[in-house]
Amino acid sequence: MKRLIKRIWKKAAALLTAGAVALTLAAPAPMVSTAVAGTADTIGAIFTLGSMAAQISAVRRQVNQLNDTEEGRNQLYYEFQKEYGVNEDAYLNQKLSNIMANLTAGVAAVDPSINDKPYKWFISADQTINAACGFGHVMMVNVGTFNHITNDDEIAAIVGHEMGHGQKDHVKKGVMKGVNRSFVLTLAAAAAGGGVVPSLAASVANIHMDAHSTKKHEWEADNMSFEYLQHTNYNLGAGAAVMQKFVEIMGDGKRSGIENFFNPSDHPNSEARRDNYIKKLNEYSGGHINLKDGTVTVNGKLFVTPTWTDDMSGAERACFVLGNLAAAYHNGHAKSEAYASGDTIYLGAQPIMTVVSGDEPIQVLVDRL
Protein backbone atom coordinates (compact mmCIF):
# COMPACT_ATOMS: atom_id res chain seq x y z
CA MET A 1 0.00 0.00 0.00
CA LYS A 2 2.98 2.27 0.30
CA ARG A 3 2.57 3.89 -3.14
CA LEU A 4 -1.02 4.95 -2.49
CA ILE A 5 -0.33 5.86 1.13
CA LYS A 6 2.47 8.15 -0.08
CA ARG A 7 0.06 10.00 -2.36
CA ILE A 8 -3.11 9.99 -0.32
CA TRP A 9 -1.51 11.37 2.82
CA LYS A 10 0.27 14.34 1.25
CA LYS A 11 -2.55 16.61 2.26
CA ALA A 12 -2.90 15.04 5.69
CA ALA A 13 0.85 15.39 6.21
CA ALA A 14 0.68 19.05 5.17
CA LEU A 15 -1.97 19.65 7.80
CA LEU A 16 0.09 17.89 10.45
CA THR A 17 3.23 19.75 9.44
CA ALA A 18 1.48 23.11 9.57
CA GLY A 19 0.79 22.76 13.27
CA ALA A 20 4.35 21.75 14.07
CA VAL A 21 5.86 24.43 11.82
CA ALA A 22 3.84 27.16 13.48
CA LEU A 23 5.09 26.08 16.86
CA THR A 24 8.69 25.76 15.66
CA LEU A 25 8.77 29.21 14.09
CA ALA A 26 7.37 30.71 17.24
CA ALA A 27 10.07 29.19 19.45
CA PRO A 28 12.87 31.63 20.30
CA ALA A 29 16.49 30.69 19.61
CA PRO A 30 18.44 29.91 22.79
CA MET A 31 20.77 32.67 23.98
CA VAL A 32 23.98 30.88 24.98
CA SER A 33 27.50 32.20 25.52
CA THR A 34 29.93 30.53 23.10
CA ALA A 35 32.64 30.89 25.71
CA VAL A 36 31.20 28.09 27.81
CA ALA A 37 30.89 25.20 25.40
CA GLY A 38 29.93 22.59 27.97
CA THR A 39 27.19 24.77 29.41
CA ALA A 40 26.00 25.63 25.91
CA ASP A 41 25.72 21.96 24.99
CA THR A 42 23.74 21.25 28.15
CA ILE A 43 21.37 24.16 27.64
CA GLY A 44 21.02 23.27 23.96
CA ALA A 45 20.08 19.71 24.80
CA ILE A 46 17.52 20.91 27.35
CA PHE A 47 16.07 23.32 24.79
CA THR A 48 15.94 20.58 22.15
CA LEU A 49 14.12 18.30 24.58
CA GLY A 50 11.56 20.97 25.42
CA SER A 51 11.11 22.12 21.82
CA MET A 52 10.70 18.61 20.45
CA ALA A 53 8.29 17.64 23.22
CA ALA A 54 6.21 20.70 22.36
CA GLN A 55 6.28 19.80 18.68
CA ILE A 56 5.15 16.26 19.43
CA SER A 57 2.30 17.67 21.49
CA ALA A 58 1.31 19.90 18.56
CA VAL A 59 1.40 17.01 16.09
CA ARG A 60 -0.61 14.82 18.47
CA ARG A 61 -3.29 17.51 18.67
CA GLN A 62 -3.39 17.73 14.87
CA VAL A 63 -3.62 13.94 14.54
CA ASN A 64 -6.46 13.77 17.07
CA GLN A 65 -8.27 16.58 15.28
CA LEU A 66 -8.08 14.80 11.91
CA ASN A 67 -8.80 11.35 13.32
CA ASP A 68 -11.45 11.97 15.94
CA THR A 69 -13.44 15.13 15.17
CA GLU A 70 -16.20 15.48 12.61
CA GLU A 71 -14.61 18.68 11.35
CA GLY A 72 -11.26 16.99 10.75
CA ARG A 73 -12.82 13.93 9.15
CA ASN A 74 -14.89 16.05 6.80
CA GLN A 75 -11.83 18.10 5.89
CA LEU A 76 -9.91 14.99 4.85
CA TYR A 77 -12.91 13.51 3.06
CA TYR A 78 -13.42 16.50 0.80
CA GLU A 79 -9.70 17.02 0.24
CA PHE A 80 -9.32 13.43 -0.94
CA GLN A 81 -12.33 13.70 -3.22
CA LYS A 82 -10.84 16.82 -4.75
CA GLU A 83 -7.45 15.18 -5.14
CA TYR A 84 -8.52 11.83 -6.63
CA GLY A 85 -11.84 12.58 -8.27
CA VAL A 86 -15.17 10.94 -7.60
CA ASN A 87 -16.81 8.25 -9.69
CA GLU A 88 -20.56 8.76 -9.52
CA ASP A 89 -21.69 5.65 -11.38
CA ALA A 90 -25.03 4.86 -9.71
CA TYR A 91 -24.68 1.08 -10.02
CA LEU A 92 -21.18 0.93 -8.51
CA ASN A 93 -22.02 3.37 -5.73
CA GLN A 94 -25.08 1.32 -4.80
CA LYS A 95 -22.96 -1.82 -4.85
CA LEU A 96 -20.40 -0.29 -2.48
CA SER A 97 -23.17 1.19 -0.34
CA ASN A 98 -24.64 -2.30 0.14
CA ILE A 99 -21.23 -3.76 0.93
CA MET A 100 -20.52 -1.00 3.44
CA ALA A 101 -23.90 -1.51 5.12
CA ASN A 102 -23.34 -5.25 5.44
CA LEU A 103 -19.78 -4.86 6.68
CA THR A 104 -20.71 -2.11 9.13
CA ALA A 105 -23.17 -4.51 10.74
CA GLY A 106 -20.48 -7.21 10.75
CA VAL A 107 -17.93 -4.87 12.35
CA ALA A 108 -20.47 -3.66 14.91
CA ALA A 109 -21.02 -7.25 16.07
CA VAL A 110 -17.31 -7.35 16.95
CA ASP A 111 -16.58 -3.69 17.72
CA PRO A 112 -19.62 -1.47 18.49
CA SER A 113 -17.40 1.64 18.48
CA ILE A 114 -17.97 1.84 14.72
CA ASN A 115 -21.40 3.26 15.51
CA ASP A 116 -19.72 6.30 17.07
CA LYS A 117 -17.51 6.92 14.02
CA PRO A 118 -19.11 5.58 10.83
CA TYR A 119 -16.98 5.42 7.71
CA LYS A 120 -16.86 8.23 5.16
CA TRP A 121 -16.29 6.50 1.84
CA PHE A 122 -16.32 7.21 -1.86
CA ILE A 123 -15.33 5.63 -5.16
CA SER A 124 -12.39 7.44 -6.70
CA ALA A 125 -11.87 8.00 -10.42
CA ASP A 126 -8.57 6.11 -10.39
CA GLN A 127 -8.56 3.14 -12.80
CA THR A 128 -6.08 1.01 -10.81
CA ILE A 129 -7.05 -1.70 -8.34
CA ASN A 130 -6.73 0.07 -5.01
CA ALA A 131 -8.43 0.87 -1.74
CA ALA A 132 -7.23 2.75 1.32
CA CYS A 133 -8.46 3.75 4.76
CA GLY A 134 -6.76 6.43 6.80
CA PHE A 135 -7.38 8.95 9.56
CA GLY A 136 -10.91 9.25 10.81
CA HIS A 137 -12.30 6.22 8.96
CA VAL A 138 -12.03 8.13 5.68
CA MET A 139 -11.89 5.46 2.99
CA MET A 140 -11.80 5.32 -0.78
CA VAL A 141 -12.09 2.45 -3.24
CA ASN A 142 -10.76 3.04 -6.75
CA VAL A 143 -13.20 2.43 -9.59
CA GLY A 144 -10.52 0.17 -11.09
CA THR A 145 -11.20 -2.30 -8.29
CA PHE A 146 -14.73 -2.82 -9.57
CA ASN A 147 -13.53 -3.03 -13.16
CA HIS A 148 -11.24 -5.96 -12.34
CA ILE A 149 -13.03 -7.64 -9.43
CA THR A 150 -16.74 -8.16 -10.03
CA ASN A 151 -17.37 -10.58 -7.17
CA ASP A 152 -19.02 -8.80 -4.21
CA ASP A 153 -17.56 -11.28 -1.72
CA GLU A 154 -13.99 -10.49 -2.79
CA ILE A 155 -14.63 -6.75 -2.76
CA ALA A 156 -16.08 -7.17 0.75
CA ALA A 157 -12.90 -8.98 1.84
CA ILE A 158 -10.78 -6.10 0.52
CA VAL A 159 -12.95 -3.44 2.14
CA GLY A 160 -13.12 -5.46 5.36
CA HIS A 161 -9.31 -5.45 5.43
CA GLU A 162 -9.30 -1.65 5.16
CA MET A 163 -11.91 -1.40 7.90
CA GLY A 164 -9.62 -3.57 10.02
CA HIS A 165 -6.96 -0.88 9.63
CA GLY A 166 -9.55 1.73 10.53
CA GLN A 167 -10.94 0.00 13.60
CA LYS A 168 -7.45 -0.63 14.95
CA ASP A 169 -6.35 2.99 14.27
CA HIS A 170 -3.30 1.77 12.37
CA VAL A 171 -2.69 5.08 10.61
CA LYS A 172 -2.83 7.10 13.81
CA LYS A 173 -0.59 4.63 15.62
CA GLY A 174 1.83 4.50 12.70
CA VAL A 175 2.12 8.28 12.47
CA MET A 176 2.70 8.73 16.19
CA LYS A 177 5.24 5.91 16.19
CA GLY A 178 7.11 7.76 13.45
CA VAL A 179 6.89 11.04 15.37
CA ASN A 180 8.23 9.42 18.53
CA ARG A 181 11.05 7.77 16.57
CA SER A 182 12.03 11.13 15.11
CA PHE A 183 12.02 12.56 18.63
CA VAL A 184 14.43 9.91 19.87
CA LEU A 185 16.75 10.33 16.87
CA THR A 186 16.77 14.10 17.31
CA LEU A 187 17.71 13.82 20.98
CA ALA A 188 20.41 11.30 20.16
CA ALA A 189 21.87 13.67 17.56
CA ALA A 190 21.79 16.56 20.02
CA ALA A 191 23.46 14.49 22.74
CA ALA A 192 26.18 13.48 20.30
CA GLY A 193 26.91 17.11 19.44
CA GLY A 194 25.31 16.84 16.02
CA GLY A 195 24.96 20.60 15.65
CA VAL A 196 21.76 22.06 14.29
CA VAL A 197 19.03 19.41 14.35
CA PRO A 198 16.12 19.71 11.88
CA SER A 199 12.77 20.40 13.48
CA LEU A 200 10.27 17.61 13.81
CA ALA A 201 8.07 19.49 11.34
CA ALA A 202 10.62 18.90 8.60
CA SER A 203 10.15 15.15 8.87
CA VAL A 204 6.41 14.87 9.48
CA ALA A 205 5.70 14.78 5.75
CA ASN A 206 7.67 11.53 5.51
CA ILE A 207 6.44 9.99 8.76
CA HIS A 208 3.02 9.27 7.28
CA MET A 209 4.65 6.85 4.87
CA ASP A 210 4.86 4.27 7.65
CA ALA A 211 1.22 4.74 8.59
CA HIS A 212 0.23 1.09 8.47
CA SER A 213 2.70 -0.49 6.06
CA THR A 214 3.95 -3.08 8.52
CA LYS A 215 3.54 -6.84 8.49
CA LYS A 216 2.04 -6.78 11.96
CA HIS A 217 -0.71 -4.36 10.91
CA GLU A 218 -1.36 -6.20 7.64
CA TRP A 219 -1.83 -9.53 9.42
CA GLU A 220 -4.09 -7.89 11.96
CA ALA A 221 -6.22 -6.26 9.24
CA ASP A 222 -6.53 -9.58 7.38
CA ASN A 223 -7.58 -11.36 10.56
CA MET A 224 -10.11 -8.66 11.40
CA SER A 225 -11.58 -8.87 7.89
CA PHE A 226 -12.08 -12.62 8.36
CA GLU A 227 -13.79 -12.01 11.70
CA TYR A 228 -16.03 -9.28 10.29
CA LEU A 229 -17.15 -11.50 7.40
CA GLN A 230 -18.26 -14.15 9.88
CA HIS A 231 -21.09 -11.79 10.87
CA THR A 232 -22.28 -11.23 7.29
CA ASN A 233 -23.64 -13.42 4.50
CA TYR A 234 -20.44 -13.12 2.47
CA ASN A 235 -18.47 -16.25 1.69
CA LEU A 236 -15.69 -16.68 4.26
CA GLY A 237 -13.42 -18.02 1.54
CA ALA A 238 -13.38 -14.63 -0.19
CA GLY A 239 -10.18 -13.47 1.52
CA ALA A 240 -8.30 -16.56 0.36
CA ALA A 241 -9.91 -16.26 -3.09
CA VAL A 242 -8.84 -12.66 -3.69
CA MET A 243 -5.30 -13.46 -2.54
CA GLN A 244 -5.27 -16.43 -4.93
CA LYS A 245 -6.31 -14.02 -7.69
CA PHE A 246 -3.35 -11.77 -6.85
CA VAL A 247 -1.01 -14.75 -6.90
CA GLU A 248 -2.21 -15.52 -10.42
CA ILE A 249 -1.90 -11.89 -11.53
CA MET A 250 1.78 -12.09 -10.58
CA GLY A 251 2.24 -14.68 -13.33
CA ASP A 252 5.98 -14.87 -14.03
CA GLY A 253 6.85 -13.57 -10.57
CA LYS A 254 7.57 -9.98 -11.58
CA ARG A 255 6.05 -7.43 -9.25
CA SER A 256 3.07 -5.85 -10.97
CA GLY A 257 1.33 -2.64 -9.97
CA ILE A 258 -1.35 -4.54 -8.08
CA GLU A 259 1.27 -6.61 -6.25
CA ASN A 260 3.14 -3.47 -5.25
CA PHE A 261 -0.09 -2.13 -3.77
CA PHE A 262 -1.30 -5.18 -1.90
CA ASN A 263 2.15 -6.55 -1.10
CA PRO A 264 4.91 -3.93 -0.82
CA SER A 265 8.28 -5.40 0.08
CA ASP A 266 7.67 -4.99 3.80
CA HIS A 267 4.27 -6.76 3.66
CA PRO A 268 3.50 -10.47 3.82
CA ASN A 269 3.19 -11.81 0.27
CA SER A 270 -0.02 -12.97 -1.39
CA GLU A 271 0.75 -16.68 -0.98
CA ALA A 272 1.33 -16.27 2.75
CA ARG A 273 -1.84 -14.22 3.18
CA ARG A 274 -3.88 -16.75 1.17
CA ASP A 275 -2.51 -19.61 3.28
CA ASN A 276 -3.30 -17.71 6.46
CA TYR A 277 -6.93 -17.43 5.35
CA ILE A 278 -7.00 -21.13 4.48
CA LYS A 279 -5.67 -21.97 7.94
CA LYS A 280 -8.38 -19.84 9.52
CA LEU A 281 -11.04 -21.60 7.42
CA ASN A 282 -9.70 -24.95 8.60
CA GLU A 283 -9.91 -23.80 12.21
CA TYR A 284 -13.41 -22.36 11.69
CA SER A 285 -14.57 -25.76 10.41
CA GLY A 286 -13.17 -27.55 13.45
CA GLY A 287 -10.30 -29.01 11.43
CA HIS A 288 -12.51 -30.89 8.96
CA ILE A 289 -11.50 -29.19 5.70
CA ASN A 290 -8.37 -28.09 3.88
CA LEU A 291 -7.10 -26.80 0.55
CA LYS A 292 -3.82 -27.39 -1.19
CA ASP A 293 -2.80 -26.88 -4.81
CA GLY A 294 -6.39 -26.21 -5.83
CA THR A 295 -7.76 -29.42 -4.29
CA VAL A 296 -10.31 -29.36 -1.48
CA THR A 297 -10.22 -32.18 1.06
CA VAL A 298 -12.82 -33.09 3.67
CA ASN A 299 -11.71 -35.08 6.70
CA GLY A 300 -8.45 -35.83 4.90
CA LYS A 301 -10.15 -37.24 1.79
CA LEU A 302 -10.43 -35.80 -1.71
CA PHE A 303 -13.60 -33.82 -2.38
CA VAL A 304 -13.01 -31.72 -5.48
CA THR A 305 -10.48 -29.96 -7.69
CA PRO A 306 -12.65 -27.33 -9.38
CA THR A 307 -12.06 -26.41 -13.00
CA TRP A 308 -11.56 -22.97 -14.49
CA THR A 309 -14.48 -20.80 -15.57
CA ASP A 310 -14.45 -17.73 -17.81
CA ASP A 311 -13.78 -15.34 -14.92
CA MET A 312 -12.27 -17.48 -12.18
CA SER A 313 -9.49 -20.05 -11.90
CA GLY A 314 -10.10 -23.45 -10.41
CA ALA A 315 -7.91 -22.57 -7.41
CA GLU A 316 -9.91 -19.40 -6.80
CA ARG A 317 -13.19 -21.34 -7.03
CA ALA A 318 -11.75 -23.86 -4.56
CA CYS A 319 -11.38 -21.08 -1.98
CA PHE A 320 -15.08 -20.34 -2.23
CA VAL A 321 -15.93 -24.04 -1.91
CA LEU A 322 -13.76 -24.13 1.19
CA GLY A 323 -15.59 -21.10 2.60
CA ASN A 324 -18.96 -22.81 2.11
CA LEU A 325 -17.74 -26.02 3.70
CA ALA A 326 -16.31 -24.09 6.65
CA ALA A 327 -19.71 -22.49 7.22
CA ALA A 328 -21.45 -25.87 6.89
CA TYR A 329 -19.29 -27.48 9.57
CA HIS A 330 -19.29 -24.45 11.84
CA ASN A 331 -23.08 -24.09 11.71
CA GLY A 332 -23.89 -27.78 12.03
CA HIS A 333 -25.12 -28.38 8.48
CA ALA A 334 -22.44 -31.00 7.84
CA LYS A 335 -24.49 -33.42 9.96
CA SER A 336 -27.05 -33.48 7.15
CA GLU A 337 -26.91 -35.61 4.02
CA ALA A 338 -25.37 -34.07 0.92
CA TYR A 339 -27.71 -33.67 -2.02
CA ALA A 340 -27.96 -31.95 -5.38
CA SER A 341 -30.55 -29.41 -6.42
CA GLY A 342 -30.13 -28.37 -10.02
CA ASP A 343 -26.40 -27.79 -10.54
CA THR A 344 -25.71 -26.99 -6.88
CA ILE A 345 -24.50 -29.31 -4.12
CA TYR A 346 -25.87 -28.73 -0.61
CA LEU A 347 -25.14 -29.88 2.92
CA GLY A 348 -28.39 -29.24 4.73
CA ALA A 349 -29.35 -25.65 3.98
CA GLN A 350 -25.78 -24.68 3.10
CA PRO A 351 -24.89 -24.49 -0.61
CA ILE A 352 -21.42 -25.89 -1.17
CA MET A 353 -20.65 -25.68 -4.87
CA THR A 354 -22.30 -25.04 -8.21
CA VAL A 355 -20.98 -27.53 -10.74
CA VAL A 356 -19.98 -26.24 -14.18
CA SER A 357 -18.80 -27.86 -17.40
CA GLY A 358 -15.40 -29.41 -16.77
CA ASP A 359 -16.06 -30.34 -13.13
CA GLU A 360 -16.59 -33.95 -12.15
CA PRO A 361 -20.18 -35.24 -12.38
CA ILE A 362 -22.34 -33.76 -9.64
CA GLN A 363 -23.43 -37.15 -8.26
CA VAL A 364 -19.79 -38.21 -7.86
CA LEU A 365 -19.16 -35.11 -5.74
CA VAL A 366 -22.36 -35.62 -3.74
CA ASP A 367 -21.36 -39.20 -2.95
CA ARG A 368 -17.96 -38.01 -1.67
CA LEU A 369 -19.67 -35.75 0.87
C-alpha positions as CSV (number, residue, x, y, z in Angstrom):
1,M,0.0,0.0,0.0
2,K,3.0,2.3,0.3
3,R,2.6,3.9,-3.1
4,L,-1.0,4.9,-2.5
5,I,-0.3,5.9,1.1
6,K,2.5,8.2,-0.1
7,R,0.1,10.0,-2.4
8,I,-3.1,10.0,-0.3
9,W,-1.5,11.4,2.8
10,K,0.3,14.3,1.2
11,K,-2.6,16.6,2.3
12,A,-2.9,15.0,5.7
13,A,0.8,15.4,6.2
14,A,0.7,19.0,5.2
15,L,-2.0,19.7,7.8
16,L,0.1,17.9,10.5
17,T,3.2,19.7,9.4
18,A,1.5,23.1,9.6
19,G,0.8,22.8,13.3
20,A,4.4,21.8,14.1
21,V,5.9,24.4,11.8
22,A,3.8,27.2,13.5
23,L,5.1,26.1,16.9
24,T,8.7,25.8,15.7
25,L,8.8,29.2,14.1
26,A,7.4,30.7,17.2
27,A,10.1,29.2,19.5
28,P,12.9,31.6,20.3
29,A,16.5,30.7,19.6
30,P,18.4,29.9,22.8
31,M,20.8,32.7,24.0
32,V,24.0,30.9,25.0
33,S,27.5,32.2,25.5
34,T,29.9,30.5,23.1
35,A,32.6,30.9,25.7
36,V,31.2,28.1,27.8
37,A,30.9,25.2,25.4
38,G,29.9,22.6,28.0
39,T,27.2,24.8,29.4
40,A,26.0,25.6,25.9
41,D,25.7,22.0,25.0
42,T,23.7,21.3,28.2
43,I,21.4,24.2,27.6
44,G,21.0,23.3,24.0
45,A,20.1,19.7,24.8
46,I,17.5,20.9,27.3
47,F,16.1,23.3,24.8
48,T,15.9,20.6,22.2
49,L,14.1,18.3,24.6
50,G,11.6,21.0,25.4
51,S,11.1,22.1,21.8
52,M,10.7,18.6,20.4
53,A,8.3,17.6,23.2
54,A,6.2,20.7,22.4
55,Q,6.3,19.8,18.7
56,I,5.2,16.3,19.4
57,S,2.3,17.7,21.5
58,A,1.3,19.9,18.6
59,V,1.4,17.0,16.1
60,R,-0.6,14.8,18.5
61,R,-3.3,17.5,18.7
62,Q,-3.4,17.7,14.9
63,V,-3.6,13.9,14.5
64,N,-6.5,13.8,17.1
65,Q,-8.3,16.6,15.3
66,L,-8.1,14.8,11.9
67,N,-8.8,11.3,13.3
68,D,-11.4,12.0,15.9
69,T,-13.4,15.1,15.2
70,E,-16.2,15.5,12.6
71,E,-14.6,18.7,11.4
72,G,-11.3,17.0,10.7
73,R,-12.8,13.9,9.1
74,N,-14.9,16.1,6.8
75,Q,-11.8,18.1,5.9
76,L,-9.9,15.0,4.9
77,Y,-12.9,13.5,3.1
78,Y,-13.4,16.5,0.8
79,E,-9.7,17.0,0.2
80,F,-9.3,13.4,-0.9
81,Q,-12.3,13.7,-3.2
82,K,-10.8,16.8,-4.8
83,E,-7.4,15.2,-5.1
84,Y,-8.5,11.8,-6.6
85,G,-11.8,12.6,-8.3
86,V,-15.2,10.9,-7.6
87,N,-16.8,8.2,-9.7
88,E,-20.6,8.8,-9.5
89,D,-21.7,5.6,-11.4
90,A,-25.0,4.9,-9.7
91,Y,-24.7,1.1,-10.0
92,L,-21.2,0.9,-8.5
93,N,-22.0,3.4,-5.7
94,Q,-25.1,1.3,-4.8
95,K,-23.0,-1.8,-4.9
96,L,-20.4,-0.3,-2.5
97,S,-23.2,1.2,-0.3
98,N,-24.6,-2.3,0.1
99,I,-21.2,-3.8,0.9
100,M,-20.5,-1.0,3.4
101,A,-23.9,-1.5,5.1
102,N,-23.3,-5.3,5.4
103,L,-19.8,-4.9,6.7
104,T,-20.7,-2.1,9.1
105,A,-23.2,-4.5,10.7
106,G,-20.5,-7.2,10.8
107,V,-17.9,-4.9,12.3
108,A,-20.5,-3.7,14.9
109,A,-21.0,-7.2,16.1
110,V,-17.3,-7.3,16.9
111,D,-16.6,-3.7,17.7
112,P,-19.6,-1.5,18.5
113,S,-17.4,1.6,18.5
114,I,-18.0,1.8,14.7
115,N,-21.4,3.3,15.5
116,D,-19.7,6.3,17.1
117,K,-17.5,6.9,14.0
118,P,-19.1,5.6,10.8
119,Y,-17.0,5.4,7.7
120,K,-16.9,8.2,5.2
121,W,-16.3,6.5,1.8
122,F,-16.3,7.2,-1.9
123,I,-15.3,5.6,-5.2
124,S,-12.4,7.4,-6.7
125,A,-11.9,8.0,-10.4
126,D,-8.6,6.1,-10.4
127,Q,-8.6,3.1,-12.8
128,T,-6.1,1.0,-10.8
129,I,-7.0,-1.7,-8.3
130,N,-6.7,0.1,-5.0
131,A,-8.4,0.9,-1.7
132,A,-7.2,2.8,1.3
133,C,-8.5,3.7,4.8
134,G,-6.8,6.4,6.8
135,F,-7.4,8.9,9.6
136,G,-10.9,9.3,10.8
137,H,-12.3,6.2,9.0
138,V,-12.0,8.1,5.7
139,M,-11.9,5.5,3.0
140,M,-11.8,5.3,-0.8
141,V,-12.1,2.4,-3.2
142,N,-10.8,3.0,-6.7
143,V,-13.2,2.4,-9.6
144,G,-10.5,0.2,-11.1
145,T,-11.2,-2.3,-8.3
146,F,-14.7,-2.8,-9.6
147,N,-13.5,-3.0,-13.2
148,H,-11.2,-6.0,-12.3
149,I,-13.0,-7.6,-9.4
150,T,-16.7,-8.2,-10.0
151,N,-17.4,-10.6,-7.2
152,D,-19.0,-8.8,-4.2
153,D,-17.6,-11.3,-1.7
154,E,-14.0,-10.5,-2.8
155,I,-14.6,-6.7,-2.8
156,A,-16.1,-7.2,0.7
157,A,-12.9,-9.0,1.8
158,I,-10.8,-6.1,0.5
159,V,-13.0,-3.4,2.1
160,G,-13.1,-5.5,5.4
161,H,-9.3,-5.5,5.4
162,E,-9.3,-1.6,5.2
163,M,-11.9,-1.4,7.9
164,G,-9.6,-3.6,10.0
165,H,-7.0,-0.9,9.6
166,G,-9.5,1.7,10.5
167,Q,-10.9,0.0,13.6
168,K,-7.5,-0.6,14.9
169,D,-6.3,3.0,14.3
170,H,-3.3,1.8,12.4
171,V,-2.7,5.1,10.6
172,K,-2.8,7.1,13.8
173,K,-0.6,4.6,15.6
174,G,1.8,4.5,12.7
175,V,2.1,8.3,12.5
176,M,2.7,8.7,16.2
177,K,5.2,5.9,16.2
178,G,7.1,7.8,13.4
179,V,6.9,11.0,15.4
180,N,8.2,9.4,18.5
181,R,11.0,7.8,16.6
182,S,12.0,11.1,15.1
183,F,12.0,12.6,18.6
184,V,14.4,9.9,19.9
185,L,16.7,10.3,16.9
186,T,16.8,14.1,17.3
187,L,17.7,13.8,21.0
188,A,20.4,11.3,20.2
189,A,21.9,13.7,17.6
190,A,21.8,16.6,20.0
191,A,23.5,14.5,22.7
192,A,26.2,13.5,20.3
193,G,26.9,17.1,19.4
194,G,25.3,16.8,16.0
195,G,25.0,20.6,15.7
196,V,21.8,22.1,14.3
197,V,19.0,19.4,14.4
198,P,16.1,19.7,11.9
199,S,12.8,20.4,13.5
200,L,10.3,17.6,13.8
201,A,8.1,19.5,11.3
202,A,10.6,18.9,8.6
203,S,10.2,15.1,8.9
204,V,6.4,14.9,9.5
205,A,5.7,14.8,5.7
206,N,7.7,11.5,5.5
207,I,6.4,10.0,8.8
208,H,3.0,9.3,7.3
209,M,4.7,6.8,4.9
210,D,4.9,4.3,7.6
211,A,1.2,4.7,8.6
212,H,0.2,1.1,8.5
213,S,2.7,-0.5,6.1
214,T,3.9,-3.1,8.5
215,K,3.5,-6.8,8.5
216,K,2.0,-6.8,12.0
217,H,-0.7,-4.4,10.9
218,E,-1.4,-6.2,7.6
219,W,-1.8,-9.5,9.4
220,E,-4.1,-7.9,12.0
221,A,-6.2,-6.3,9.2
222,D,-6.5,-9.6,7.4
223,N,-7.6,-11.4,10.6
224,M,-10.1,-8.7,11.4
225,S,-11.6,-8.9,7.9
226,F,-12.1,-12.6,8.4
227,E,-13.8,-12.0,11.7
228,Y,-16.0,-9.3,10.3
229,L,-17.1,-11.5,7.4
230,Q,-18.3,-14.1,9.9
231,H,-21.1,-11.8,10.9
232,T,-22.3,-11.2,7.3
233,N,-23.6,-13.4,4.5
234,Y,-20.4,-13.1,2.5
235,N,-18.5,-16.3,1.7
236,L,-15.7,-16.7,4.3
237,G,-13.4,-18.0,1.5
238,A,-13.4,-14.6,-0.2
239,G,-10.2,-13.5,1.5
240,A,-8.3,-16.6,0.4
241,A,-9.9,-16.3,-3.1
242,V,-8.8,-12.7,-3.7
243,M,-5.3,-13.5,-2.5
244,Q,-5.3,-16.4,-4.9
245,K,-6.3,-14.0,-7.7
246,F,-3.3,-11.8,-6.9
247,V,-1.0,-14.8,-6.9
248,E,-2.2,-15.5,-10.4
249,I,-1.9,-11.9,-11.5
250,M,1.8,-12.1,-10.6
251,G,2.2,-14.7,-13.3
252,D,6.0,-14.9,-14.0
253,G,6.8,-13.6,-10.6
254,K,7.6,-10.0,-11.6
255,R,6.0,-7.4,-9.3
256,S,3.1,-5.8,-11.0
257,G,1.3,-2.6,-10.0
258,I,-1.4,-4.5,-8.1
259,E,1.3,-6.6,-6.2
260,N,3.1,-3.5,-5.2
261,F,-0.1,-2.1,-3.8
262,F,-1.3,-5.2,-1.9
263,N,2.2,-6.5,-1.1
264,P,4.9,-3.9,-0.8
265,S,8.3,-5.4,0.1
266,D,7.7,-5.0,3.8
267,H,4.3,-6.8,3.7
268,P,3.5,-10.5,3.8
269,N,3.2,-11.8,0.3
270,S,0.0,-13.0,-1.4
271,E,0.7,-16.7,-1.0
272,A,1.3,-16.3,2.8
273,R,-1.8,-14.2,3.2
274,R,-3.9,-16.8,1.2
275,D,-2.5,-19.6,3.3
276,N,-3.3,-17.7,6.5
277,Y,-6.9,-17.4,5.4
278,I,-7.0,-21.1,4.5
279,K,-5.7,-22.0,7.9
280,K,-8.4,-19.8,9.5
281,L,-11.0,-21.6,7.4
282,N,-9.7,-24.9,8.6
283,E,-9.9,-23.8,12.2
284,Y,-13.4,-22.4,11.7
285,S,-14.6,-25.8,10.4
286,G,-13.2,-27.6,13.5
287,G,-10.3,-29.0,11.4
288,H,-12.5,-30.9,9.0
289,I,-11.5,-29.2,5.7
290,N,-8.4,-28.1,3.9
291,L,-7.1,-26.8,0.5
292,K,-3.8,-27.4,-1.2
293,D,-2.8,-26.9,-4.8
294,G,-6.4,-26.2,-5.8
295,T,-7.8,-29.4,-4.3
296,V,-10.3,-29.4,-1.5
297,T,-10.2,-32.2,1.1
298,V,-12.8,-33.1,3.7
299,N,-11.7,-35.1,6.7
300,G,-8.4,-35.8,4.9
301,K,-10.2,-37.2,1.8
302,L,-10.4,-35.8,-1.7
303,F,-13.6,-33.8,-2.4
304,V,-13.0,-31.7,-5.5
305,T,-10.5,-30.0,-7.7
306,P,-12.6,-27.3,-9.4
307,T,-12.1,-26.4,-13.0
308,W,-11.6,-23.0,-14.5
309,T,-14.5,-20.8,-15.6
310,D,-14.4,-17.7,-17.8
311,D,-13.8,-15.3,-14.9
312,M,-12.3,-17.5,-12.2
313,S,-9.5,-20.1,-11.9
314,G,-10.1,-23.4,-10.4
315,A,-7.9,-22.6,-7.4
316,E,-9.9,-19.4,-6.8
317,R,-13.2,-21.3,-7.0
318,A,-11.7,-23.9,-4.6
319,C,-11.4,-21.1,-2.0
320,F,-15.1,-20.3,-2.2
321,V,-15.9,-24.0,-1.9
322,L,-13.8,-24.1,1.2
323,G,-15.6,-21.1,2.6
324,N,-19.0,-22.8,2.1
325,L,-17.7,-26.0,3.7
326,A,-16.3,-24.1,6.7
327,A,-19.7,-22.5,7.2
328,A,-21.4,-25.9,6.9
329,Y,-19.3,-27.5,9.6
330,H,-19.3,-24.5,11.8
331,N,-23.1,-24.1,11.7
332,G,-23.9,-27.8,12.0
333,H,-25.1,-28.4,8.5
334,A,-22.4,-31.0,7.8
335,K,-24.5,-33.4,10.0
336,S,-27.1,-33.5,7.1
337,E,-26.9,-35.6,4.0
338,A,-25.4,-34.1,0.9
339,Y,-27.7,-33.7,-2.0
340,A,-28.0,-31.9,-5.4
341,S,-30.6,-29.4,-6.4
342,G,-30.1,-28.4,-10.0
343,D,-26.4,-27.8,-10.5
344,T,-25.7,-27.0,-6.9
345,I,-24.5,-29.3,-4.1
346,Y,-25.9,-28.7,-0.6
347,L,-25.1,-29.9,2.9
348,G,-28.4,-29.2,4.7
349,A,-29.4,-25.6,4.0
350,Q,-25.8,-24.7,3.1
351,P,-24.9,-24.5,-0.6
352,I,-21.4,-25.9,-1.2
353,M,-20.7,-25.7,-4.9
354,T,-22.3,-25.0,-8.2
355,V,-21.0,-27.5,-10.7
356,V,-20.0,-26.2,-14.2
357,S,-18.8,-27.9,-17.4
358,G,-15.4,-29.4,-16.8
359,D,-16.1,-30.3,-13.1
360,E,-16.6,-34.0,-12.1
361,P,-20.2,-35.2,-12.4
362,I,-22.3,-33.8,-9.6
363,Q,-23.4,-37.2,-8.3
364,V,-19.8,-38.2,-7.9
365,L,-19.2,-35.1,-5.7
366,V,-22.4,-35.6,-3.7
367,D,-21.4,-39.2,-2.9
368,R,-18.0,-38.0,-1.7
369,L,-19.7,-35.8,0.9
